[in-house]
Each structure stands twice: as structure tokens, then as C-alpha cells.
Amino acid sequence: MRRIDREMDAAFAYSVADKCEYAVLGMTLPDMTPYCIPLTIVREGGLIYFHSAMQGQKTDALKKRPQVCLTCVGSTRIVQEKFTTEYESALLFGRAEEVLDRDEKIHALRLLCKRHTPDSLDTFDEAIRRSLHRTAVWKIHIEQVTGKRKQYDQNGMEMKCRRMK
């Protein structure tokens, strides 16, 4: 990381991943073309789960080259008078693996729904009955995580070197 003064610890990076609305998954297609796609995620310990269609470029890429990078962006705010943006970000590197165990798939989908659609959990079982057979679930085994932040305090000074107040 070039801006070490903005580096945050792993706990901060995980908190960004846990609250981001969506993340961008970076991977390599079978022909070595870079490919990135936004997706909704949920983290449980050292795993990131996401759902997918059963077929497509993403599936082909992950099966051929499972090493991935996931970019998560937390809170942002444009600071117009400074011509800059406050931000929180996390990069997670790891290896993607398709979840084939039925119980783990349902568990991961339930976690995703609890995080992203908690008001619809009363229809979760019916949705699983209708669509589990056509839904793929993947997990990323997190191998490395980094976090970064640019934020100003109430006096307009940038909070560097992990300063929180």
C-alpha cells in the first residue's frame, strides 16, 4: 500500500466488508481477460459468501482461476472545499470455491438474506423451495485483507496513522 498513513487494521477492513452495500469481485476470465462484477456479499468468519447464476462468465472464470480480489467501499463523503473524498475501503484476497453442500448453500443464502433483505425472511423457505436448484453459491476463503481510510476530524485535520478521534 502506497499511502501507509491511511492504512487501517484488519478489524477495520472486515467492518467495511460487513457494512458495504455491495462489493466488486475481480477475477480473470479463461482467456486471461480481467473481469470485475458487483455483487452482494456476507461475511462469516474467514469466509465471504455470494450467490450467482449456475452458468456464465463469472462461473467459468472462478472454476478456471479461483484466485480473486474483492473490493468493498464503506462510507464516502465528498469534501468539496478540499477537492477530495472521505472514504473507507477494504481489499480481500482469496480463493473462491463453489458451495455444493445443500445445507451450507441454504445457510449462506439465509445469511445473505438476513443482511440484505431482513424484512422478507418470512418468505425465505418458500424462495429456497422454488429456486435453490437454480442458484449457485460461492465462498471466498479470505487469505489476505487490507483496509484504508481517508477521514477528517471536526477541526478539518486528516486522521492519519489509524487515528480514530
GIQUI-V117949 format. One record per residue. N is the residue number from 1. RES is the residue in one small letter. SS is DSSP state (helix for helix, strand for strand, loop for the rest). OMEGA is omega in whole degrees, -180 to 180 (NA if undefined). D_LAST is the distance of its C-alpha to the last C-alpha in Angstrom with 2 decimals. Layout:
N&RES&SS&OMEGA&D_LAST  N&RES&SS&OMEGA&D_LAST
//
This chain:
1&m&loop&-177&22.77  2&r&loop&-177&23.02  3&r&loop&-179&19.38  4&i&helix&-180&18.16  5&d&helix&179&14.99  6&r&helix&-180&14.08  7&e&strand&177&15.47  8&m&strand&-176&13.82  9&d&loop&-177&15.58  10&a&helix&179&18.48  11&a&helix&177&16.85  12&f&helix&-179&14.51  13&a&helix&178&17.72  14&y&helix&179&19.72  15&s&helix&176&17.42  16&v&helix&178&17.95  17&a&helix&-178&21.65  18&d&helix&-177&21.77  19&k&helix&-177&20.61  20&c&loop&180&22.13  21&e&loop&176&25.12  22&y&loop&178&27.22  23&a&strand&178&27.20  24&v&strand&-179&29.50  25&l&strand&177&31.82  26&g&strand&-179&33.20  27&m&strand&180&36.54  28&t&strand&177&39.85  29&l&loop&-179&43.03  30&p&loop&179&46.23  31&d&loop&178&47.37  32&m&loop&175&44.17  33&t&loop&175&42.75  34&p&strand&-178&38.96  35&y&strand&179&38.12  36&c&strand&-179&34.90  37&i&strand&177&34.75  38&p&strand&176&32.17  39&l&strand&175&32.26  40&t&loop&-175&30.68  41&i&loop&167&29.41  42&v&strand&180&28.44  43&r&strand&170&27.18  44&e&strand&-177&28.64  45&g&loop&-179&27.62  46&g&loop&-180&28.57  47&l&strand&169&30.49  48&i&strand&177&29.93  49&y&strand&170&32.73  50&f&strand&179&34.11  51&h&strand&-173&37.47  52&s&strand&167&39.98  53&a&loop&-179&43.55  54&m&loop&-178&46.08  55&q&loop&176&47.12  56&g&loop&-178&45.82  57&q&helix&-179&44.20  58&k&helix&180&41.04  59&t&helix&179&43.20  60&d&helix&-179&45.45  61&a&helix&-177&42.59  62&l&helix&179&40.89  63&k&helix&-178&44.23  64&k&helix&-177&45.13  65&r&loop&-172&41.83  66&p&loop&178&39.30  67&q&strand&-174&36.53  68&v&strand&172&33.79  69&c&strand&180&30.35  70&l&strand&179&28.22  71&t&strand&179&25.56  72&c&strand&177&23.02  73&v&strand&178&20.83  74&g&strand&-178&18.19  75&s&strand&175&16.52  76&t&strand&176&17.45  77&r&strand&176&17.39  78&i&strand&177&19.57  79&v&strand&-171&18.23  80&q&helix&-176&21.72  81&e&helix&178&21.25  82&k&helix&-179&19.73  83&f&loop&-178&22.28  84&t&strand&179&19.85  85&t&strand&168&18.26  86&e&strand&-178&14.83  87&y&strand&169&15.66  88&e&strand&178&15.30  89&s&strand&177&18.41  90&a&strand&172&20.23  91&l&strand&177&23.61  92&l&strand&179&25.81  93&f&strand&178&29.09  94&g&strand&-177&31.96  95&r&strand&-180&35.48  96&a&strand&179&36.69  97&e&strand&177&39.43  98&e&strand&177&41.37  99&v&strand&-178&41.32  100&l&loop&179&44.99  101&d&loop&-176&44.96  102&r&helix&-179&45.52  103&d&helix&179&43.47  104&e&helix&176&40.45  105&k&helix&-180&40.81  106&i&helix&178&40.86  107&h&helix&-180&37.90  108&a&helix&179&35.84  109&l&helix&176&37.02  110&r&helix&177&36.17  111&l&helix&178&32.59  112&l&helix&-179&32.40  113&c&helix&177&33.86  114&k&helix&-179&31.63  115&r&helix&-170&28.59  116&h&helix&-179&30.03  117&t&loop&-174&32.90  118&p&helix&-179&32.41  119&d&helix&-178&34.65  120&s&helix&-177&37.56  121&l&helix&180&37.72  122&d&helix&178&40.95  123&t&helix&-177&42.74  124&f&helix&-176&41.24  125&d&helix&178&44.37  126&e&helix&178&46.65  127&a&helix&177&44.60  128&i&helix&-180&44.77  129&r&helix&-178&48.51  130&r&helix&-166&49.01  131&s&helix&-179&46.89  132&l&helix&-177&45.96  133&h&helix&-179&48.99  134&r&helix&-180&47.79  135&t&loop&174&44.07  136&a&strand&174&42.70  137&v&strand&179&39.55  138&w&strand&173&37.78  139&k&strand&175&35.19  140&i&strand&173&33.13  141&h&strand&-176&32.83  142&i&strand&180&29.41  143&e&strand&-179&29.95  144&q&strand&178&26.82  145&v&strand&174&23.40  146&t&strand&178&20.74  147&g&strand&-178&17.49  148&k&strand&-179&15.91  149&r&strand&167&13.19  150&k&strand&-177&12.80  151&q&loop&179&10.04  152&y&strand&176&9.24  153&d&loop&-176&6.70  154&q&loop&177&8.88  155&n&loop&178&10.60  156&g&loop&178&11.76  157&m&loop&179&10.41  158&e&strand&-180&10.18  159&m&loop&-176&7.34  160&k&loop&174&10.08  161&c&loop&175&11.33  162&r&loop&178&9.33  163&r&loop&-176&5.93  164&m&loop&-179&3.84  165&k&loop&NA&0.00
//
